[in-house]
Amino acid sequence: MKTCLLTAVWGDCSPAVLRESVRRNAPGLDLVTIRGATTRPGWKDRWRWYAEFLAGQGAGYDLVMTVDARDTVVQRDPGQLARDVLGDPSRVLVTAEPITVCQQPWNMTERDKWQADRLPVYRPEARVINGGFAAGRPNVLRWFCLARWCLDFAHQASDQAGVTALADWLKGWPSLVVSTHADGLVGHGFHWQQPGFDPARFAIFHQWDRTPWANAVRKAYPAGSTV
């Protein structure tokens, strides 16, 4: 079973820390980095790039996981854990942050932008879904990526607002699996002050640069430390 970690860079974004962490901690993973050119925010257009990759070169993988390039480290191979959390291979996995929309001002601002574009509302009590992470089999994930790209054309908010809305609309739909911190798959460091947050628990540590462990990560991966 072959796993691909898929990411994208644009502008001066660098995947150096991510690349070094994969080399050391998960050498069995294939890390694929797409360098895209865009006149729109890259975090929106990356979903089209991912869909194109998944429809072509990426079609031969058993599992593909998208990750943010700049602020992610892989601490151990996430492939089997992702498969376990995903369960049915016809499903798509996304990762939740441990808050609801109304508990964090930035997410509420993004919701306001969303509503300003007169799109169907999502609840302020909706669970926040992180914008950068998704996983699934290529033939399933490519359609999810394409749907996200199309949806993001319709609004000025972030792609995180888009996927949070999508997950709220589809709440209870069995084809969408929402992974939480309790799974140990992806930890979002923006929430490091939450009780019990321990970065060592997570196969993938996201937003490490916003935490007290940032210097430790830089020391651990000096060949890649550009953040």
Secondary structure by P-SEA (a helix, b strand, c coil): ccccccccccccccaaaaaaaaacccccbbbbbbbcccccccccaaaaaaaaaaacccccccbbbbbbcccccccccaaaaaaaaaccccbbbbbbccccccccaaaaaaaaaaaaaccccccccccccccccccccaaaaaaaaaaaaaaaaaccccaaaaaaaaaaaacccccbbbbcccccccccccccccccccccccccccccccccaaaaaaaaccccccc
